[in-house]
Amino acid sequence: MARVKVVMPVFDLSCGGGGSRLVEHVVRKLPGVADVYVNPATEMAYVDYDPSRLTSEQIAEAIGSAGYKTSLPARVLREVDA
């Protein structure tokens, strides 16, 4: 199964980590998300997901629904699961 890893900016996160945990929680609920990590210091979200079930646009919409702005992925990396 092919998976995609994207790196997306998440603007205006606080250093306290509350915003990053909220974004992780919202994105993790999306269908096809295998893993998500948001670094509040760099304001970047790292999302590993199944592209047959989810798009980067849907991830961006979820981040927006959590009250944060983003843009489409800064980087897209593809990998194949063994």
C-alpha positions as CSV (number, residue, x, y, z in Angstrom):
1,M,0.0,0.0,0.0
2,A,1.4,3.4,-1.0
3,R,1.5,6.1,1.7
4,V,2.3,9.8,1.4
5,K,4.2,11.9,3.9
6,V,3.6,15.6,3.8
7,V,5.2,18.5,5.7
8,M,2.8,21.4,6.1
9,P,3.3,24.7,7.9
10,V,0.8,25.6,10.7
11,F,0.9,29.3,11.3
12,D,0.6,31.0,14.7
13,L,1.0,28.0,17.0
14,S,2.0,28.9,20.6
15,C,5.1,27.5,22.1
16,G,3.1,25.9,25.0
17,G,2.0,23.0,22.8
18,G,-1.7,23.3,23.2
19,G,-2.3,24.3,19.6
20,S,0.0,21.5,18.3
21,R,-1.9,18.9,20.3
22,L,-5.2,20.2,19.0
23,V,-4.1,20.0,15.4
24,E,-2.7,16.5,16.0
25,H,-6.0,15.4,17.5
26,V,-8.1,16.8,14.6
27,V,-5.8,15.4,11.9
28,R,-5.5,12.0,13.5
29,K,-9.3,11.6,13.3
30,L,-9.2,11.8,9.5
31,P,-9.7,8.6,7.5
32,G,-6.4,7.2,6.2
33,V,-4.0,9.0,8.6
34,A,-1.3,6.6,9.8
35,D,0.7,9.1,11.9
36,V,0.8,12.9,12.6
37,Y,3.2,15.0,14.6
38,V,3.1,18.8,14.9
39,N,6.2,20.6,16.1
40,P,5.2,23.9,17.8
41,A,8.8,25.3,17.7
42,T,9.0,25.0,13.9
43,E,5.3,25.3,13.2
44,M,5.3,22.3,10.9
45,A,2.9,19.4,10.7
46,Y,4.2,16.0,9.6
47,V,1.5,13.7,8.3
48,D,1.7,10.2,7.0
49,Y,-1.4,9.0,5.2
50,D,-3.0,6.8,2.6
51,P,-3.6,9.0,-0.5
52,S,-6.5,6.7,-1.7
53,R,-8.5,7.8,1.3
54,L,-7.4,11.4,1.9
55,T,-5.9,14.4,0.2
56,S,-3.6,17.1,1.4
57,E,-6.4,19.6,0.8
58,Q,-8.6,17.7,3.3
59,I,-5.7,17.8,5.8
60,A,-5.4,21.6,5.3
61,E,-9.2,21.9,5.8
62,A,-9.0,20.0,9.1
63,I,-6.2,22.2,10.3
64,G,-8.3,25.2,9.4
65,S,-11.3,23.7,11.3
66,A,-9.0,23.7,14.4
67,G,-8.6,27.4,14.0
68,Y,-5.1,27.5,12.4
69,K,-4.0,28.6,9.0
70,T,-1.8,26.5,6.7
71,S,-0.8,26.2,3.1
72,L,-0.6,23.2,0.9
73,P,2.4,20.9,1.7
74,A,5.8,22.3,1.7
75,R,7.1,18.8,0.9
76,V,5.5,15.6,-0.3
77,L,7.4,12.4,0.1
78,R,6.1,9.0,-1.2
79,E,7.0,5.7,0.3
80,V,5.8,2.1,-0.1
81,D,4.9,0.0,2.9
82,A,6.4,-3.5,2.9
